[in-house]
Amino acid sequence: MAKIILKSPYLKPNAKVHIENYIRYIATRDGAEPAKNSTNTIPAFKTQKKLVDKLVKIYPDSKELFEYEDYLSHPTRENADELIMRIAEMHSELFGDREKYVKYIAERPRVEVISSHGLFTDEGVPIILSDVAKEAAESESNIWTHIISLRREDAERLGYNCADEWMNLIRANRNMIARNMKIAPENFRWYAAFHNESHHPHVHMIAYSTNPNEAYLTKNGIREIKSTLAKQIFRQDLISIYEKQTEYRDELKVNSREVIAEIISKINSGIYDNPKLEEMLLHLADRLSRTSGKKVYGYLKADVKSIIDSIVDELASDERISTLYDLWYEQRESVIKTYTDELPERVSLSQNKEFKSIKNAVTQEAMNIVFDRIFVEDDEIVNEQPESDSEPSDEETEAPLSDEEKISLMWQYYQKAKELLDKDSVNRNPNKAVDFLIESSKLGCGVAKYLLGKIFLQGNDVSKNVDYALRWLEESVSEDNEFAEYLLGKAYLKGEDIEQDLYRAEDLLKKSSAQENKYAKYTLGKAYLDDEMFMQNIPEAIKLITESTDKNFAPAQYLLGKLLYKGEIMPQDLEKAIECLEKAAIQKNSYAAYLAGKIRLTENTVKDISKAIYNFEIAAENGSDFAEYMLGKMYLYGKEVECDYDRAIVYLTASAEHGNQYAQQLLHSIKANRNWSATLGSLRLLSQISRIIQNRLDEERKGKANLIDRKLRRKIEEKKQAHGLRF
């Protein structure tokens, strides 16, 4: 059963009641004492049972109530009493008129009193009960009487066992409720009261518009209100669902993060051999080549759409994709179950509107075949550089030394330790180096304290000892060492070696950044950009990353270049993007070199084939299998450079040996004498679909699935897909 019940009946102007027995019951029950514990197990009276049967027959939606569930499992006097009262409350027309209903919800026994009554509304709005009742009674609009109910155990566990939490919740969502009721915010009037019932605490809310010509609540509107409130009330439970850390872990059956990673890994390795799909793509390419107009799924004829749908279904039949798709559905259904038992029917991937972008991806792949394009693969993995790139060298951490300091014993110890830590030295002895660093630290050498902390935190030269590392880092931080502030801040940010402390992490990284530390600026800027650890702050993120870039820090140059190229959170500027990326490429940053090569190859305003090849060569020399693959493909196709088959095979083989699935696929198709474009297109589609489903899973896990307007999100996705398609 759903974890939250929302009922939204309404009272028409001048509504009359015709069921006198119910009115008499309500009037009698209104002042009654709650059932005593001693009567909890006594069976319901015959009259109660008859009344329950009659009410349920007249109001069949009563079967959805928590109280009905309780009554069926335990038909006691108390449960019968609770059910009858809830049905009466749910059908507010039984109170005879609006004025009586308003007074009832404000003054009923067990209402939590706010002042002299239980009503609350928008902050700062005074409430005089008689005036509110009169206003509601005289309104010419329909008045909705929402009832929101929870189980007692959930209310206690989540803190919704008092009026304050409900007041804050409804105030925060009043515009959402108004929107779904088709009421302008300025015309929206609402009042609510919290009834702290023993079994199922609930809130009564009356809501209407001062404009009688508006206000209309559909089933979808009710569902949206219920869904939004449920997600906020049960947000901790939902986080647990997503992270697989509580009782809901069993409902999902598997740890989706690990499963997704494993599936993506399988997709991104090895060969995807599907001749049927290749044939279907070639057929679609032929059909599109004879089709006029826009080559976008929504504009195509029905027979062409049918071909695309069949391609999506063929892709979805792959066991790895179907497993991902099932995970997406299971995660979504786990969330839906918090507010309804009615799960939407599952549909095939080709018919799911949430994944409409897949169909345009299929169309684009077919058009690549039509125009014989060289596609620049833009796998997200290519564009993510490791965090280890942001580590300062030991030489950078040393403060300028005066003649006096150089001859001091403190610096002698420090320099001796550095010699013993040198990986190329025949005298290398990390344990002895630690002894010298400790002596140097005792004499007040701040950089020695930092280095001790770094050595024991990372555990590369000596056995890892986090507690000992923290002692030295904290001491160095107390002396305002910018590198200790950076290293300790990063450790608290990542939460791997020590318990994560985002407040401390931000404070330390800010202090280090204030000392112009380029590593701290980059790390803090990236954290503000990602919206994973801290509240997203785009302007501050760009400022910090730019400052780090100005200090010639290659990872920051790469990141800024990528942002300038994508043009999603800052205006696109290809000239500045190339400038940043090629500065980083000179420093042998393979990610920057690859992206610079891609831009030089595909973007007409900065196109330069010789520079593209030069950048790809830098990336390849520094371990980029995608750069090796691109060079191999360019020499194989021979479109912008002279065809060199032997050179192409050398690059493709090297890329394949380094694990690049596209190079493996291309070599496979060459050997099998298959259509290169079709085989590569099928692999790209498989990878792209897996990424699209993975992104949806991540969005919903983070609660962001509906934060971005769908049209805007589609434009962003289409823009991402378009990068690298022009050649």
C-alpha positions in Angstrom: 0.0 0.0 0.0 1.1 3.6 -0.6 3.0 5.3 2.2 1.0 8.5 2.0 -2.7 9.0 1.4 -4.1 12.2 -0.3 -7.8 12.7 -0.8 -9.1 15.9 -2.4 -12.9 16.2 -2.4 -14.5 19.6 -2.8 -17.5 21.6 -1.6 -19.6 23.5 -4.1 -21.0 26.9 -3.2 -24.1 26.5 -1.1 -23.7 22.7 -0.9 -26.4 21.0 1.1 -26.3 17.6 2.9 -28.9 14.9 2.5 -27.6 12.1 4.8 -28.9 13.1 8.2 -27.7 9.9 10.0 -24.1 10.7 9.1 -24.5 14.3 10.3 -25.9 13.0 13.6 -22.9 10.6 13.9 -20.4 13.3 13.2 -22.0 15.6 15.7 -22.0 12.9 18.4 -18.5 11.7 17.6 -17.0 15.2 17.5 -16.6 15.5 21.2 -16.1 11.9 22.0 -13.0 10.6 23.9 -10.5 8.6 21.9 -10.9 4.8 22.4 -9.1 3.4 25.5 -6.4 0.9 25.2 -8.6 -1.6 27.1 -11.0 -1.6 24.1 -8.4 -1.9 21.4 -9.1 -5.6 20.8 -12.9 -5.7 21.4 -14.8 -6.5 18.2 -16.8 -3.7 16.5 -20.4 -3.2 17.4 -23.0 -4.5 14.8 -24.1 -0.9 14.3 -20.5 0.1 13.5 -20.1 -2.7 11.0 -23.4 -1.8 9.3 -22.4 1.8 9.1 -18.9 0.9 7.7 -20.5 -1.3 5.1 -23.0 1.5 4.1 -20.3 4.2 3.9 -17.9 2.0 1.9 -20.7 1.1 -0.5 -21.5 4.8 -1.0 -17.9 5.9 -1.0 -15.8 3.1 -2.6 -12.7 5.2 -2.6 -12.6 4.7 1.2 -11.0 1.3 0.5 -7.8 3.2 -0.3 -7.5 4.6 3.3 -5.0 3.4 5.9 -7.9 3.1 8.3 -9.8 0.7 6.0 -6.6 -1.5 5.9 -6.5 -1.5 9.7 -10.2 -2.3 10.0 -10.0 -5.2 7.6 -7.0 -6.8 9.4 -8.4 -6.0 12.9 -12.2 -5.1 12.9 -12.2 -3.7 16.4 -14.4 -0.9 17.9 -11.4 1.5 17.8 -10.6 0.7 14.2 -14.2 0.9 13.1 -14.5 4.3 14.9 -11.4 5.6 13.2 -12.6 4.5 9.8 -16.0 6.0 10.1 -14.6 9.3 11.3 -12.1 9.4 8.4 -14.7 8.7 5.8 -16.9 11.5 7.3 -13.9 13.9 7.2 -13.0 12.9 3.7 -16.5 13.8 2.4 -16.8 17.3 3.7 -20.3 17.8 2.3 -21.6 15.7 5.2 -21.0 18.7 7.5 -23.9 20.6 6.1 -22.0 23.8 5.2 -18.5 25.1 4.8 -18.5 27.2 7.9 -19.1 24.1 10.1 -16.4 22.2 8.3 -13.8 24.9 8.8 -14.6 25.1 12.5 -14.5 21.3 12.8 -11.0 21.0 11.4 -9.8 23.9 13.6 -11.3 22.8 16.9 -11.7 19.0 16.7 -10.3 17.0 19.7 -6.6 16.1 19.2 -6.0 19.0 16.8 -2.6 20.6 17.6 -3.4 24.1 18.8 -1.5 26.9 17.1 -3.1 29.8 19.0 -6.7 29.4 20.2 -7.4 26.9 17.4 -5.4 24.6 15.1 -5.4 26.5 11.8 -2.3 27.7 10.1 -1.6 29.3 6.7 1.0 31.5 4.9 3.7 33.0 7.2 2.7 36.4 8.6 -1.0 36.0 7.8 -3.1 36.4 11.0 -6.0 33.9 11.4 -9.3 34.7 13.1 -11.3 31.5 13.0 -14.7 33.2 12.7 -13.5 35.4 9.8 -11.9 32.4 8.0 -15.1 30.3 8.4 -17.2 33.2 7.1 -14.9 33.9 4.2 -15.0 30.2 3.1 -18.8 30.1 3.5 -19.3 33.2 1.4 -16.8 32.3 -1.4 -18.3 31.7 -4.8 -15.5 29.3 -5.7 -15.4 25.5 -5.1 -13.4 24.7 -2.0 -11.1 21.7 -2.0 -10.7 19.8 1.3 -7.4 18.0 1.0 -6.6 15.4 3.6 -3.0 14.1 3.8 -2.5 11.1 6.0 0.5 9.0 7.2 1.0 5.9 9.3 1.9 6.7 12.9 5.3 4.9 12.7 6.2 6.9 9.6 5.1 10.2 11.1 7.2 9.5 14.3 10.2 8.3 12.4 10.3 11.2 9.9 9.3 14.0 12.3 5.8 14.6 10.9 4.1 14.1 14.3 3.7 17.8 15.0 2.1 20.8 13.4 5.3 22.7 12.8 6.7 20.2 10.3 3.5 20.1 8.4 3.2 23.9 8.4 6.7 24.2 7.0 6.0 21.6 4.4 2.8 23.1 3.1 4.1 26.6 3.2 7.1 25.6 1.1 4.8 23.8 -1.4 1.9 26.3 -1.5 2.8 27.5 -5.1 3.2 23.9 -6.3 -0.3 23.1 -4.9 -1.7 26.2 -6.4 -0.2 25.4 -9.8 -1.6 22.0 -9.9 -5.0 23.4 -8.9 -4.8 25.8 -11.8 -4.9 28.8 -9.4 -2.7 31.9 -9.7 -0.4 32.2 -6.7 -1.8 35.6 -5.7 -5.4 34.3 -5.7 -4.6 31.1 -3.7 -6.1 30.9 -0.3 -5.4 27.9 2.0 -5.8 27.0 5.7 -4.8 23.7 7.3 -4.8 22.0 10.7 -2.9 18.9 12.0 -4.9 16.2 13.7 -2.5 14.0 15.8 -4.6 10.8 15.6 -3.3 7.7 17.4 -3.0 5.5 14.3 -2.8 7.8 11.3 -1.8 11.5 12.0 -3.2 13.6 9.2 -3.6 17.2 8.0 -6.8 18.8 6.8 -6.3 21.5 4.2 -8.9 23.7 2.6 -7.9 25.5 -0.6 -9.6 27.7 -3.0 -9.3 30.7 -5.3 -10.5 34.3 -4.7 -11.3 34.2 -8.4 -14.3 32.0 -9.0 -13.4 31.6 -12.7 -10.3 29.6 -12.0 -9.4 26.5 -10.0 -9.5 23.0 -11.5 -8.0 19.9 -10.1 -7.4 16.9 -12.3 -6.4 13.4 -11.4 -2.9 14.2 -12.7 -2.9 17.3 -10.5 -3.7 15.3 -7.5 -1.0 12.8 -8.4 1.6 15.6 -8.8 0.7 17.1 -5.4 0.8 13.7 -3.8 4.1 12.8 -5.5 5.9 16.0 -4.6 4.8 15.9 -0.9 5.7 12.2 -0.7 9.2 12.7 -2.1 9.8 15.5 0.4 8.3 13.7 3.4 10.1 10.4 2.6 13.3 12.0 1.2 15.5 10.1 3.6 13.8 6.9 2.7 14.3 7.7 -1.0 17.9 8.5 -0.5 18.2 5.1 1.1 16.5 3.5 -1.9 18.9 5.1 -4.3 22.0 4.3 -2.3 20.8 0.8 -1.4 21.5 1.4 2.4 18.2 0.5 4.0 15.2 -1.8 3.9 14.5 -0.9 0.3 17.8 -2.5 -0.7 16.0 -5.8 -0.9 13.3 -4.3 -3.2 15.9 -3.4 -5.8 17.6 -6.8 -5.3 21.0 -5.6 -6.6 23.4 -2.8 -6.0 22.6 -0.7 -9.1 25.8 1.3 -9.1 28.0 -1.8 -9.2 25.8 -3.5 -11.8 25.7 -0.4 -14.0 29.5 -0.1 -13.8 29.9 -3.7 -14.7 27.4 -3.5 -17.7 29.1 -0.3 -19.0 32.5 -1.9 -18.6 31.3 -4.9 -20.7 29.8 -2.6 -23.4 33.0 -0.6 -23.5 35.2 -3.6 -24.1 35.3 -6.2 -26.7 33.4 -6.5 -30.0 29.7 -5.9 -30.6 29.0 -8.3 -33.5 25.5 -7.8 -34.8 25.2 -8.2 -38.6 21.4 -7.9 -38.4 21.7 -4.4 -36.8 24.3 -3.4 -39.3 21.9 -4.4 -42.1 19.1 -2.5 -40.5 21.3 0.6 -40.2 22.3 0.4 -43.9 18.6 0.0 -44.9 17.7 3.1 -42.8 20.6 5.0 -44.4 19.4 4.1 -47.8 15.8 5.2 -46.9 16.9 8.5 -45.4 19.1 9.3 -48.5 15.8 9.3 -50.5 13.9 11.3 -47.9 13.5 15.1 -48.1 13.1 17.5 -45.2 14.4 17.4 -41.6 16.2 14.2 -40.6 14.7 14.3 -37.1 12.5 11.4 -35.8 9.5 13.6 -35.2 9.5 14.9 -38.8 9.9 11.5 -40.5 7.2 9.5 -42.2 5.6 6.6 -40.4 7.4 3.9 -42.4 10.8 5.4 -41.6 9.9 5.8 -38.0 9.0 2.1 -38.0 12.5 1.2 -39.2 14.0 3.3 -36.4 11.8 1.8 -33.8 12.8 -1.7 -34.9 16.5 -0.7 -34.6 15.9 0.5 -31.1 14.1 -2.7 -30.3 17.0 -4.7 -31.7 19.5 -2.7 -29.5 17.2 -3.2 -26.5 17.3 -7.0 -27.0 20.9 -6.9 -26.0 21.1 -8.5 -22.6 23.2 -5.7 -21.2 20.9 -2.9 -22.4 17.8 -4.8 -21.2 19.3 -5.2 -17.7 20.1 -1.5 -17.6 16.5 -0.7 -18.7 15.1 -3.1 -16.0 17.2 -1.3 -13.4 15.8 2.1 -14.5 12.3 0.8 -14.2 12.9 -0.9 -10.8 14.4 2.3 -9.4 11.6 4.5 -10.7 8.9 2.1 -9.4 10.5 2.1 -5.9 10.0 5.8 -5.8 6.5 5.6 -7.2 5.5 3.1 -4.5 6.0 5.8 -1.8 2.8 7.5 -3.0 0.7 5.1 -5.0 0.1 1.4 -5.5 -0.8 1.9 -9.1 2.4 1.3 -11.1 2.4 2.4 -14.7 2.6 -0.4 -17.2 6.1 -1.0 -18.5 6.6 -0.2 -22.2 9.4 -1.2 -24.6 12.4 1.1 -25.0 11.3 2.2 -28.4 7.9 3.4 -27.1 9.2 5.1 -23.9 9.0 8.8 -24.3 11.6 9.3 -21.6 14.2 7.9 -24.0 13.1 9.7 -27.2 16.6 11.0 -27.8 17.7 7.4 -28.6 15.7 7.5 -31.8 17.4 10.7 -33.0 20.8 9.0 -32.1 19.8 6.2 -34.5 18.8 8.7 -37.2 22.1 10.5 -36.8 24.1 7.3 -37.1 22.3 6.4 -40.3 23.1 9.9 -41.7 26.8 9.4 -40.9 26.6 6.4 -43.2 24.8 8.4 -45.9 27.5 11.2 -45.9 30.3 8.8 -45.1 31.4 10.9 -42.2 34.3 10.3 -39.9 32.8 10.4 -36.5 34.9 11.7 -33.6 33.9 9.4 -30.7 33.2 11.6 -27.6 32.9 9.0 -24.9 32.6 10.8 -21.6 35.6 8.7 -20.3 37.8 10.5 -22.8 37.0 13.8 -21.2 37.5 13.0 -17.5 41.0 13.4 -16.2 41.9 11.7 -12.9 42.1 13.6 -9.6 45.8 12.6 -9.3 46.6 15.3 -11.9 46.1 17.9 -9.2 49.0 16.9 -7.0 51.8 19.5 -6.3 55.4 18.4 -6.6 57.6 18.5 -3.5 59.7 21.3 -5.1 56.6 23.5 -5.3 55.9 23.2 -1.6 59.2 24.6 -0.5 59.2 28.1 0.7 62.0 30.5 -0.5 65.0 30.2 1.7 67.3 32.9 3.0 71.0 32.4 3.3 70.6 32.0 7.1 67.9 29.3 6.7 69.9 27.3 4.2 72.7 26.8 6.7 70.5 26.0 9.6 70.3 22.5 11.0 66.5 22.5 10.3 67.0 22.8 6.5 70.0 20.4 6.5 67.7 17.7 7.9 65.0 18.6 5.4 67.3 18.5 2.4 68.8 15.2 3.6 65.3 13.7 3.8 64.5 14.9 0.2 67.6 13.2 -1.1 66.6 9.9 0.7 63.1 10.2 -0.8 64.4 10.7 -4.4 63.2 7.7 -6.5 66.2 7.9 -8.7 68.8 8.0 -5.9 70.9 4.9 -5.1 70.7 6.1 -1.5 66.9 6.0 -1.4 65.7 5.2 2.1 62.2 6.5 2.9 62.2 5.2 6.5 65.5 7.1 7.2 64.0 10.1 5.4 61.1 10.1 7.8 63.5 10.3 10.8 65.2 13.4 9.3 61.8 15.0 8.5 60.7 14.5 12.1 63.9 16.2 13.4 63.4 19.1 10.9 59.7 19.4 12.0 60.8 19.6 15.7 63.0 22.5 14.8 60.0 24.3 13.3 60.1 23.4 9.5 56.5 23.8 8.3 57.1 22.2 4.9 58.7 19.1 6.6 55.4 18.8 8.7 53.4 19.0 5.5 55.6 16.4 3.8 55.4 14.0 6.7 51.6 14.3 6.6 51.5 13.7 2.9 53.8 10.6 3.1 51.8 8.9 5.8 48.4 9.9 4.3 49.3 8.5 0.9 51.3 5.5 2.0 53.4 5.4 -1.1 56.9 5.5 0.5 56.1 4.2 4.0 53.2 2.3 5.6 50.0 4.3 5.6 49.2 5.8 9.0 46.2 8.2 8.7 46.2 9.3 12.4 49.9 10.2 12.3 49.4 12.0 9.0 46.6 14.1 10.4 48.7 15.1 13.4 51.4 16.6 11.1 48.9 18.1 8.6 46.9 19.8 11.3 50.0 21.3 12.8 51.1 22.5 9.4 47.6 23.9 8.8 47.8 25.8 12.1 50.9 27.5 10.6 48.9 28.5 7.5 50.8 26.2 5.1 48.8 26.5 1.8 49.7 23.0 0.7 48.7 21.3 4.0 45.4 23.2 3.8 44.9 21.9 0.2 45.9 18.3 1.0 43.8 18.1 4.2 40.9 19.9 2.6 40.9 17.5 -0.3 41.1 14.5 2.1 38.0 15.8 3.9 36.3 16.4 0.6 36.8 12.9 -0.8 36.2 11.1 2.6 38.2 8.1 1.6 41.0 8.0 4.2 39.1 10.0 6.8 35.5 10.7 7.5 34.0 13.1 5.1 33.6 16.6 6.5 32.4 19.0 3.7 32.2 22.0 6.0 35.9 21.6 7.0 36.9 20.7 3.4 35.4 23.9 2.0 37.0 26.0 4.8 40.4 24.6 4.2 40.3 24.8 0.4 39.1 28.4 0.7 42.0 29.3 2.9 44.5 27.6 0.5 42.9 29.3 -2.5 43.2 32.7 -0.7 46.9 32.0 -0.6 46.8 31.7 -4.4 47.2 27.9 -4.4 46.4 26.7 -7.9 45.6 23.2 -6.8 43.1 24.3 -4.2 41.5 26.8 -6.7 41.0 24.0 -9.2 39.7 21.5 -6.7 37.3 23.9 -5.0 36.2 25.3 -8.4 35.5 21.8 -9.7 33.5 21.0 -6.6 31.3 24.1 -7.0 30.8 23.2 -10.6 29.8 19.5 -10.1 27.1 20.1 -7.5 28.0 16.9 -5.8 29.6 18.0 -2.6 28.7 21.7 -2.2 25.8 23.8 -3.4 26.5 24.6 -7.0 28.0 28.0 -7.5 28.8 28.5 -11.2 30.2 32.1 -11.1 32.6 31.2 -8.2 33.5 27.9 -9.9 34.4 29.7 -13.2 36.4 32.3 -11.3 38.5 29.8 -9.4 39.1 27.5 -12.4 40.2 30.6 -14.5 42.6 31.7 -11.7 44.1 28.3 -11.7 44.3 28.3 -15.4 46.2 31.6 -15.3 48.8 29.9 -13.1 49.4 27.5 -15.9 47.9 24.5 -14.2 47.2 22.0 -17.0 44.1 20.2 -15.4 42.4 23.6 -14.9 43.4 24.7 -18.5 41.8 21.5 -19.8 38.6 21.9 -17.7 38.2 25.6 -18.7 38.8 24.7 -22.3 36.2 22.0 -22.2 33.6 24.4 -20.7 34.4 27.0 -23.3 34.0 24.4 -26.0 30.7 22.9 -24.8 29.1 26.3 -24.2 26.5 25.0 -21.8 27.3 26.9 -18.6 29.3 29.7 -20.1 29.3 31.2 -23.6 31.0 29.1 -26.3 34.4 30.5 -27.4 36.3 28.1 -29.6 39.4 30.4 -29.9 39.8 30.6 -26.1 39.0 27.0 -25.7 41.7 26.0 -28.1 44.2 28.4 -26.4 43.5 26.8 -23.0 43.6 23.2 -24.4 46.8 23.6 -26.4 48.6 25.2 -23.4 47.7 22.1 -21.4 48.7 19.8 -24.3 52.2 21.3 -24.3 52.4 20.1 -20.7 51.5 16.6 -22.0 47.9 16.6 -20.7 46.5 13.8 -22.9 42.9 14.8 -22.3 43.4 18.3 -23.4 45.5 17.2 -26.4 42.8 14.8 -27.5 40.0 17.4 -27.2 42.1 20.1 -28.9 42.7 17.6 -31.8 39.0 16.9 -32.0 38.1 20.6 -32.1 40.8 21.3 -34.8 39.3 18.5 -36.8 35.6 19.2 -36.6 35.0 22.9 -35.9 35.2 25.0 -39.1 36.1 28.3 -37.4 39.3 26.8 -35.9 39.8 23.9 -38.3 43.5 23.0 -38.9 44.2 19.4 -39.9 48.0 19.6 -39.3 47.4 21.0 -35.8 44.7 18.3 -35.2 47.1 15.6 -36.0 49.9 17.2 -33.9 47.5 17.3 -30.9 46.3 13.7 -31.4 50.0 12.7 -31.6 50.7 14.4 -28.2 47.7 12.6 -26.7 48.7 9.3 -28.2 52.3 9.6 -26.9 50.9 10.2 -23.4 48.6 7.2 -23.3 45.4 8.2 -25.1 44.0 5.1 -26.8 41.3 7.4 -28.4 43.9 9.5 -30.0 45.6 6.4 -31.4 42.2 5.3 -32.7 41.5 8.7 -34.3 44.9 8.8 -36.0 44.3 5.3 -37.3 40.9 6.1 -38.6 42.1 9.3 -40.3 44.9 7.5 -42.2 42.5 4.6 -43.0 39.8 6.8 -44.5 42.3 9.2 -46.1 39.8 12.1 -46.4 41.7 15.1 -45.0 45.1 13.4 -45.0 46.8 11.1 -47.5 45.6 7.5 -47.1 48.2 5.3 -45.4 46.8 1.9 -44.7 49.9 0.5 -43.0 50.2 3.5 -40.7 46.5 3.3 -39.9 46.7 -0.4 -38.9 49.7 0.4 -36.6 47.7 3.1 -34.8 44.5 1.0 -34.7 46.3 -2.1 -33.4 48.0 0.0 -30.6 44.7 1.5 -29.7 43.0 -1.9 -29.6 45.8 -3.3 -27.5 45.2 -0.5 -25.0 41.5 -1.5 -24.7 39.8 0.8 -27.1 36.6 -0.9 -28.2 36.1 1.3 -31.3 39.5 0.3 -32.6 38.8 -3.3 -31.9 35.5 -3.0 -33.7 37.0 -1.3 -36.7 39.8 -3.9 -37.0 37.1 -6.6 -36.7 35.1 -5.1 -39.5 38.2 -4.7 -41.7 39.1 -8.3 -41.2 35.5 -9.5 -41.9 35.2 -7.2 -44.9 32.1 -5.5 -43.5 30.8 -2.0 -43.8 33.0 0.1 -41.5 30.5 2.8 -40.9 27.7 0.4 -40.1 29.7 -1.7 -37.6 31.1 1.3 -35.8 27.6 2.9 -35.8 26.1 -0.1 -34.1 28.7 0.0 -31.4 28.3 3.7 -30.9 24.5 3.3 -30.5 25.0 0.5 -28.0 27.3 2.7 -25.9 25.1 5.8 -26.3 22.0 4.0 -25.2 23.7 2.6 -22.2 24.9 6.1 -21.3 21.5 7.6 -21.8 19.9 5.0 -19.4 22.8 5.4 -17.0 22.2 9.2 -16.9 18.5 8.7 -16.3 19.3 6.4 -13.4 21.8 8.9 -11.9 19.4 11.9 -12.4 16.6 10.1 -10.5 18.9 8.8 -7.8 19.9 12.4 -7.1 16.3 13.6 -7.4 17.1 15.7 -10.4 15.0 14.0 -13.0 12.5 16.8 -13.3 14.6 19.8 -12.3 15.5 20.6 -15.8 12.8 21.6 -18.3 12.5 18.7 -20.7 12.9 20.9 -23.8 16.0 22.5 -22.4 17.4 19.1 -21.4 16.7 17.8 -24.9 18.5 20.7 -26.5 21.5 20.1 -24.3 21.5 16.4 -25.2 21.1 17.2 -28.9 24.0 19.6 -28.7 26.2 17.1 -27.0 25.3 14.5 -29.7 26.0 17.0 -32.4 29.6 17.7 -31.3 32.0 16.0 -33.6 29.5 15.0 -36.2 30.6 17.5 -38.8 33.6 16.6 -40.9 
